[in-house]
Amino acid sequence: PDHLKGSYQSFTQADMSRLRAAGYNGQFRTVETGVRDYVEWLKAQRSS
């Protein structure tokens, strides 16, 4: 919303260079995939 512009950070991107330098070469999930997987995990926790 316009009244919040300038009051918060609207974009954040992590610097993954140290993780890569430490040897991690795996793929990262998209936000959509991560949220979907997390919701599915939460549902599984409730039913167990």
mmJSON file of the N, C-alpha and C atoms, coordinates in Angstrom:
{"data_MODEL":{"atom_site":{
"group_PDB":["ATOM","ATOM","ATOM","ATOM","ATOM","ATOM","ATOM","ATOM","ATOM","ATOM","ATOM","ATOM","ATOM","ATOM","ATOM","ATOM","ATOM","ATOM","ATOM","ATOM","ATOM","ATOM","ATOM","ATOM","ATOM","ATOM","ATOM","ATOM","ATOM","ATOM","ATOM","ATOM","ATOM","ATOM","ATOM","ATOM","ATOM","ATOM","ATOM","ATOM","ATOM","ATOM","ATOM","ATOM","ATOM","ATOM","ATOM","ATOM","ATOM","ATOM","ATOM","ATOM","ATOM","ATOM","ATOM","ATOM","ATOM","ATOM","ATOM","ATOM","ATOM","ATOM","ATOM","ATOM","ATOM","ATOM","ATOM","ATOM","ATOM","ATOM","ATOM","ATOM","ATOM","ATOM","ATOM","ATOM","ATOM","ATOM","ATOM","ATOM","ATOM","ATOM","ATOM","ATOM","ATOM","ATOM","ATOM","ATOM","ATOM","ATOM","ATOM","ATOM","ATOM","ATOM","ATOM","ATOM","ATOM","ATOM","ATOM","ATOM","ATOM","ATOM","ATOM","ATOM","ATOM","ATOM","ATOM","ATOM","ATOM","ATOM","ATOM","ATOM","ATOM","ATOM","ATOM","ATOM","ATOM","ATOM","ATOM","ATOM","ATOM","ATOM","ATOM","ATOM","ATOM","ATOM","ATOM","ATOM","ATOM","ATOM","ATOM","ATOM","ATOM","ATOM","ATOM","ATOM","ATOM","ATOM","ATOM","ATOM","ATOM","ATOM","ATOM","ATOM"],
"id":[1,2,3,4,5,6,7,8,9,10,11,12,13,14,15,16,17,18,19,20,21,22,23,24,25,26,27,28,29,30,31,32,33,34,35,36,37,38,39,40,41,42,43,44,45,46,47,48,49,50,51,52,53,54,55,56,57,58,59,60,61,62,63,64,65,66,67,68,69,70,71,72,73,74,75,76,77,78,79,80,81,82,83,84,85,86,87,88,89,90,91,92,93,94,95,96,97,98,99,100,101,102,103,104,105,106,107,108,109,110,111,112,113,114,115,116,117,118,119,120,121,122,123,124,125,126,127,128,129,130,131,132,133,134,135,136,137,138,139,140,141,142,143,144],
"type_symbol":["N","C","C","N","C","C","N","C","C","N","C","C","N","C","C","N","C","C","N","C","C","N","C","C","N","C","C","N","C","C","N","C","C","N","C","C","N","C","C","N","C","C","N","C","C","N","C","C","N","C","C","N","C","C","N","C","C","N","C","C","N","C","C","N","C","C","N","C","C","N","C","C","N","C","C","N","C","C","N","C","C","N","C","C","N","C","C","N","C","C","N","C","C","N","C","C","N","C","C","N","C","C","N","C","C","N","C","C","N","C","C","N","C","C","N","C","C","N","C","C","N","C","C","N","C","C","N","C","C","N","C","C","N","C","C","N","C","C","N","C","C","N","C","C"],
"label_atom_id":["N","CA","C","N","CA","C","N","CA","C","N","CA","C","N","CA","C","N","CA","C","N","CA","C","N","CA","C","N","CA","C","N","CA","C","N","CA","C","N","CA","C","N","CA","C","N","CA","C","N","CA","C","N","CA","C","N","CA","C","N","CA","C","N","CA","C","N","CA","C","N","CA","C","N","CA","C","N","CA","C","N","CA","C","N","CA","C","N","CA","C","N","CA","C","N","CA","C","N","CA","C","N","CA","C","N","CA","C","N","CA","C","N","CA","C","N","CA","C","N","CA","C","N","CA","C","N","CA","C","N","CA","C","N","CA","C","N","CA","C","N","CA","C","N","CA","C","N","CA","C","N","CA","C","N","CA","C","N","CA","C","N","CA","C","N","CA","C"],
"label_alt_id":[null,null,null,null,null,null,null,null,null,null,null,null,null,null,null,null,null,null,null,null,null,null,null,null,null,null,null,null,null,null,null,null,null,null,null,null,null,null,null,null,null,null,null,null,null,null,null,null,null,null,null,null,null,null,null,null,null,null,null,null,null,null,null,null,null,null,null,null,null,null,null,null,null,null,null,null,null,null,null,null,null,null,null,null,null,null,null,null,null,null,null,null,null,null,null,null,null,null,null,null,null,null,null,null,null,null,null,null,null,null,null,null,null,null,null,null,null,null,null,null,null,null,null,null,null,null,null,null,null,null,null,null,null,null,null,null,null,null,null,null,null,null,null,null],
"label_comp_id":["PRO","PRO","PRO","ASP","ASP","ASP","HIS","HIS","HIS","LEU","LEU","LEU","LYS","LYS","LYS","GLY","GLY","GLY","SER","SER","SER","TYR","TYR","TYR","GLN","GLN","GLN","SER","SER","SER","PHE","PHE","PHE","THR","THR","THR","GLN","GLN","GLN","ALA","ALA","ALA","ASP","ASP","ASP","MET","MET","MET","SER","SER","SER","ARG","ARG","ARG","LEU","LEU","LEU","ARG","ARG","ARG","ALA","ALA","ALA","ALA","ALA","ALA","GLY","GLY","GLY","TYR","TYR","TYR","ASN","ASN","ASN","GLY","GLY","GLY","GLN","GLN","GLN","PHE","PHE","PHE","ARG","ARG","ARG","THR","THR","THR","VAL","VAL","VAL","GLU","GLU","GLU","THR","THR","THR","GLY","GLY","GLY","VAL","VAL","VAL","ARG","ARG","ARG","ASP","ASP","ASP","TYR","TYR","TYR","VAL","VAL","VAL","GLU","GLU","GLU","TRP","TRP","TRP","LEU","LEU","LEU","LYS","LYS","LYS","ALA","ALA","ALA","GLN","GLN","GLN","ARG","ARG","ARG","SER","SER","SER","SER","SER","SER"],
"label_asym_id":["A","A","A","A","A","A","A","A","A","A","A","A","A","A","A","A","A","A","A","A","A","A","A","A","A","A","A","A","A","A","A","A","A","A","A","A","A","A","A","A","A","A","A","A","A","A","A","A","A","A","A","A","A","A","A","A","A","A","A","A","A","A","A","A","A","A","A","A","A","A","A","A","A","A","A","A","A","A","A","A","A","A","A","A","A","A","A","A","A","A","A","A","A","A","A","A","A","A","A","A","A","A","A","A","A","A","A","A","A","A","A","A","A","A","A","A","A","A","A","A","A","A","A","A","A","A","A","A","A","A","A","A","A","A","A","A","A","A","A","A","A","A","A","A"],
"label_entity_id":["1","1","1","1","1","1","1","1","1","1","1","1","1","1","1","1","1","1","1","1","1","1","1","1","1","1","1","1","1","1","1","1","1","1","1","1","1","1","1","1","1","1","1","1","1","1","1","1","1","1","1","1","1","1","1","1","1","1","1","1","1","1","1","1","1","1","1","1","1","1","1","1","1","1","1","1","1","1","1","1","1","1","1","1","1","1","1","1","1","1","1","1","1","1","1","1","1","1","1","1","1","1","1","1","1","1","1","1","1","1","1","1","1","1","1","1","1","1","1","1","1","1","1","1","1","1","1","1","1","1","1","1","1","1","1","1","1","1","1","1","1","1","1","1"],
"label_seq_id":[1,1,1,2,2,2,3,3,3,4,4,4,5,5,5,6,6,6,7,7,7,8,8,8,9,9,9,10,10,10,11,11,11,12,12,12,13,13,13,14,14,14,15,15,15,16,16,16,17,17,17,18,18,18,19,19,19,20,20,20,21,21,21,22,22,22,23,23,23,24,24,24,25,25,25,26,26,26,27,27,27,28,28,28,29,29,29,30,30,30,31,31,31,32,32,32,33,33,33,34,34,34,35,35,35,36,36,36,37,37,37,38,38,38,39,39,39,40,40,40,41,41,41,42,42,42,43,43,43,44,44,44,45,45,45,46,46,46,47,47,47,48,48,48],
"pdbx_PDB_ins_code":[null,null,null,null,null,null,null,null,null,null,null,null,null,null,null,null,null,null,null,null,null,null,null,null,null,null,null,null,null,null,null,null,null,null,null,null,null,null,null,null,null,null,null,null,null,null,null,null,null,null,null,null,null,null,null,null,null,null,null,null,null,null,null,null,null,null,null,null,null,null,null,null,null,null,null,null,null,null,null,null,null,null,null,null,null,null,null,null,null,null,null,null,null,null,null,null,null,null,null,null,null,null,null,null,null,null,null,null,null,null,null,null,null,null,null,null,null,null,null,null,null,null,null,null,null,null,null,null,null,null,null,null,null,null,null,null,null,null,null,null,null,null,null,null],
"Cartn_x":[0.826,0.0,0.872,0.363,1.116,1.523,0.669,0.991,2.145,2.535,3.652,4.953,4.899,6.105,7.156,8.373,9.463,9.542,8.575,8.556,9.088,9.28,9.768,10.555,11.351,12.15,11.27,11.104,10.182,10.847,12.173,12.867,14.113,14.327,15.523,16.044,17.335,17.949,19.217,19.314,20.473,21.686,22.851,24.117,24.528,24.457,24.724,26.176,27.043,28.423,29.184,28.975,29.694,29.206,27.924,27.385,27.964,28.015,28.597,30.088,30.791,32.225,32.499,31.539,31.687,31.418,31.004,30.831,29.407,28.423,27.033,26.714,26.315,25.997,24.567,23.753,22.381,21.49,20.331,19.317,18.518,18.048,17.182,15.745,14.828,13.407,12.938,11.921,11.26,10.409,10.005,9.127,7.849,7.293,6.037,6.189,7.271,7.502,7.762,8.545,8.837,7.595,6.742,5.498,4.594,4.46,3.608,4.107,5.412,5.967,5.794,5.957,5.798,4.356,3.409,1.994,1.66,2.163,1.932,2.54,3.724,4.372,3.532,3.032,2.179,0.927,0.308,-0.883,-0.559,0.579,0.98,1.225,1.75,2.006,0.701,-0.309,-1.604,-2.31,-2.11,-2.829,-2.077,-0.883,-0.132,-0.193],
"Cartn_y":[-1.202,0.0,1.269,2.3,3.545,4.124,4.011,4.621,3.915,2.739,2.023,2.145,2.726,2.856,3.653,3.131,3.773,3.389,2.621,2.227,0.822,0.077,-1.285,-1.674,-2.703,-3.209,-4.107,-3.761,-4.508,-5.655,-5.726,-6.784,-7.171,-8.46,-8.973,-10.143,-10.182,-11.304,-11.675,-12.917,-13.383,-13.522,-13.246,-13.482,-14.915,-15.775,-17.198,-17.571,-16.596,-16.883,-17.668,-17.375,-18.117,-19.556,-19.764,-21.121,-21.916,-21.296,-21.954,-22.201,-21.239,-21.39,-22.519,-22.794,-23.882,-25.237,-25.237,-26.493,-26.903,-26.101,-26.473,-26.162,-27.199,-27.026,-27.428,-27.642,-28.088,-27.012,-27.455,-26.552,-25.952,-24.751,-24.113,-24.206,-24.216,-24.237,-22.83,-22.756,-21.471,-21.196,-19.967,-19.63,-20.45,-20.547,-21.286,-22.75,-23.376,-24.781,-24.944,-24.056,-24.128,-23.982,-23.031,-22.83,-24.04,-24.552,-25.726,-26.91,-27.175,-28.299,-28.114,-26.893,-26.615,-26.826,-26.36,-26.555,-28.04,-28.788,-30.235,-30.884,-30.441,-30.974,-30.655,-29.418,-29.047,-29.91,-30.147,-31.0,-32.402,-32.929,-34.276,-34.325,-33.247,-33.208,-33.215,-32.543,-32.482,-33.82,-34.605,-35.874,-37.037,-36.784,-37.897,-37.852],
"Cartn_z":[0.0,0.0,0.0,-0.613,-0.726,0.623,1.631,2.926,3.648,3.183,3.795,3.001,1.822,1.008,1.766,1.762,2.48,3.942,4.43,5.838,6.076,5.025,5.175,3.931,4.086,2.976,2.119,0.862,0.004,-0.746,-0.718,-1.444,-0.675,-0.512,0.148,-0.661,-0.871,-1.567,-0.82,-0.412,0.333,-0.575,-0.005,-0.694,-0.382,-1.37,-1.161,-1.434,-1.66,-2.05,-0.981,0.292,1.336,1.432,1.238,1.243,0.082,-1.091,-2.264,-2.052,-1.467,-1.211,-0.223,0.658,1.622,0.991,-0.291,-0.996,-1.291,-0.882,-1.168,-2.62,-3.36,-4.772,-5.101,-4.088,-4.301,-4.884,-5.346,-5.876,-4.718,-4.904,-3.924,-4.4,-3.468,-3.809,-4.133,-4.968,-5.165,-3.931,-3.755,-2.633,-2.72,-3.916,-4.096,-3.694,-4.126,-3.791,-2.298,-1.73,-0.301,0.552,0.207,0.963,0.813,-0.408,-0.63,0.194,0.152,0.899,2.403,2.878,4.304,4.751,3.963,4.296,4.321,3.368,3.362,4.599,4.998,6.197,7.437,7.519,8.653,8.72,7.579,7.54,8.031,7.625,8.042,9.549,10.134,11.568,12.361,11.836,12.53,12.523,11.482,11.369,12.006,12.532,13.147,14.652],
"occupancy":[1.0,1.0,1.0,1.0,1.0,1.0,1.0,1.0,1.0,1.0,1.0,1.0,1.0,1.0,1.0,1.0,1.0,1.0,1.0,1.0,1.0,1.0,1.0,1.0,1.0,1.0,1.0,1.0,1.0,1.0,1.0,1.0,1.0,1.0,1.0,1.0,1.0,1.0,1.0,1.0,1.0,1.0,1.0,1.0,1.0,1.0,1.0,1.0,1.0,1.0,1.0,1.0,1.0,1.0,1.0,1.0,1.0,1.0,1.0,1.0,1.0,1.0,1.0,1.0,1.0,1.0,1.0,1.0,1.0,1.0,1.0,1.0,1.0,1.0,1.0,1.0,1.0,1.0,1.0,1.0,1.0,1.0,1.0,1.0,1.0,1.0,1.0,1.0,1.0,1.0,1.0,1.0,1.0,1.0,1.0,1.0,1.0,1.0,1.0,1.0,1.0,1.0,1.0,1.0,1.0,1.0,1.0,1.0,1.0,1.0,1.0,1.0,1.0,1.0,1.0,1.0,1.0,1.0,1.0,1.0,1.0,1.0,1.0,1.0,1.0,1.0,1.0,1.0,1.0,1.0,1.0,1.0,1.0,1.0,1.0,1.0,1.0,1.0,1.0,1.0,1.0,1.0,1.0,1.0],
"B_iso_or_equiv":[0.0,0.0,0.0,0.0,0.0,0.0,0.0,0.0,0.0,0.0,0.0,0.0,0.0,0.0,0.0,0.0,0.0,0.0,0.0,0.0,0.0,0.0,0.0,0.0,0.0,0.0,0.0,0.0,0.0,0.0,0.0,0.0,0.0,0.0,0.0,0.0,0.0,0.0,0.0,0.0,0.0,0.0,0.0,0.0,0.0,0.0,0.0,0.0,0.0,0.0,0.0,0.0,0.0,0.0,0.0,0.0,0.0,0.0,0.0,0.0,0.0,0.0,0.0,0.0,0.0,0.0,0.0,0.0,0.0,0.0,0.0,0.0,0.0,0.0,0.0,0.0,0.0,0.0,0.0,0.0,0.0,0.0,0.0,0.0,0.0,0.0,0.0,0.0,0.0,0.0,0.0,0.0,0.0,0.0,0.0,0.0,0.0,0.0,0.0,0.0,0.0,0.0,0.0,0.0,0.0,0.0,0.0,0.0,0.0,0.0,0.0,0.0,0.0,0.0,0.0,0.0,0.0,0.0,0.0,0.0,0.0,0.0,0.0,0.0,0.0,0.0,0.0,0.0,0.0,0.0,0.0,0.0,0.0,0.0,0.0,0.0,0.0,0.0,0.0,0.0,0.0,0.0,0.0,0.0],
"pdbx_formal_charge":[null,null,null,null,null,null,null,null,null,null,null,null,null,null,null,null,null,null,null,null,null,null,null,null,null,null,null,null,null,null,null,null,null,null,null,null,null,null,null,null,null,null,null,null,null,null,null,null,null,null,null,null,null,null,null,null,null,null,null,null,null,null,null,null,null,null,null,null,null,null,null,null,null,null,null,null,null,null,null,null,null,null,null,null,null,null,null,null,null,null,null,null,null,null,null,null,null,null,null,null,null,null,null,null,null,null,null,null,null,null,null,null,null,null,null,null,null,null,null,null,null,null,null,null,null,null,null,null,null,null,null,null,null,null,null,null,null,null,null,null,null,null,null,null],
"auth_seq_id":[1,1,1,2,2,2,3,3,3,4,4,4,5,5,5,6,6,6,7,7,7,8,8,8,9,9,9,10,10,10,11,11,11,12,12,12,13,13,13,14,14,14,15,15,15,16,16,16,17,17,17,18,18,18,19,19,19,20,20,20,21,21,21,22,22,22,23,23,23,24,24,24,25,25,25,26,26,26,27,27,27,28,28,28,29,29,29,30,30,30,31,31,31,32,32,32,33,33,33,34,34,34,35,35,35,36,36,36,37,37,37,38,38,38,39,39,39,40,40,40,41,41,41,42,42,42,43,43,43,44,44,44,45,45,45,46,46,46,47,47,47,48,48,48],
"auth_comp_id":["PRO","PRO","PRO","ASP","ASP","ASP","HIS","HIS","HIS","LEU","LEU","LEU","LYS","LYS","LYS","GLY","GLY","GLY","SER","SER","SER","TYR","TYR","TYR","GLN","GLN","GLN","SER","SER","SER","PHE","PHE","PHE","THR","THR","THR","GLN","GLN","GLN","ALA","ALA","ALA","ASP","ASP","ASP","MET","MET","MET","SER","SER","SER","ARG","ARG","ARG","LEU","LEU","LEU","ARG","ARG","ARG","ALA","ALA","ALA","ALA","ALA","ALA","GLY","GLY","GLY","TYR","TYR","TYR","ASN","ASN","ASN","GLY","GLY","GLY","GLN","GLN","GLN","PHE","PHE","PHE","ARG","ARG","ARG","THR","THR","THR","VAL","VAL","VAL","GLU","GLU","GLU","THR","THR","THR","GLY","GLY","GLY","VAL","VAL","VAL","ARG","ARG","ARG","ASP","ASP","ASP","TYR","TYR","TYR","VAL","VAL","VAL","GLU","GLU","GLU","TRP","TRP","TRP","LEU","LEU","LEU","LYS","LYS","LYS","ALA","ALA","ALA","GLN","GLN","GLN","ARG","ARG","ARG","SER","SER","SER","SER","SER","SER"],
"auth_asym_id":["A","A","A","A","A","A","A","A","A","A","A","A","A","A","A","A","A","A","A","A","A","A","A","A","A","A","A","A","A","A","A","A","A","A","A","A","A","A","A","A","A","A","A","A","A","A","A","A","A","A","A","A","A","A","A","A","A","A","A","A","A","A","A","A","A","A","A","A","A","A","A","A","A","A","A","A","A","A","A","A","A","A","A","A","A","A","A","A","A","A","A","A","A","A","A","A","A","A","A","A","A","A","A","A","A","A","A","A","A","A","A","A","A","A","A","A","A","A","A","A","A","A","A","A","A","A","A","A","A","A","A","A","A","A","A","A","A","A","A","A","A","A","A","A"],
"auth_atom_id":["N","CA","C","N","CA","C","N","CA","C","N","CA","C","N","CA","C","N","CA","C","N","CA","C","N","CA","C","N","CA","C","N","CA","C","N","CA","C","N","CA","C","N","CA","C","N","CA","C","N","CA","C","N","CA","C","N","CA","C","N","CA","C","N","CA","C","N","CA","C","N","CA","C","N","CA","C","N","CA","C","N","CA","C","N","CA","C","N","CA","C","N","CA","C","N","CA","C","N","CA","C","N","CA","C","N","CA","C","N","CA","C","N","CA","C","N","CA","C","N","CA","C","N","CA","C","N","CA","C","N","CA","C","N","CA","C","N","CA","C","N","CA","C","N","CA","C","N","CA","C","N","CA","C","N","CA","C","N","CA","C","N","CA","C","N","CA","C"],
"pdbx_PDB_model_num":[1,1,1,1,1,1,1,1,1,1,1,1,1,1,1,1,1,1,1,1,1,1,1,1,1,1,1,1,1,1,1,1,1,1,1,1,1,1,1,1,1,1,1,1,1,1,1,1,1,1,1,1,1,1,1,1,1,1,1,1,1,1,1,1,1,1,1,1,1,1,1,1,1,1,1,1,1,1,1,1,1,1,1,1,1,1,1,1,1,1,1,1,1,1,1,1,1,1,1,1,1,1,1,1,1,1,1,1,1,1,1,1,1,1,1,1,1,1,1,1,1,1,1,1,1,1,1,1,1,1,1,1,1,1,1,1,1,1,1,1,1,1,1,1]
}}}
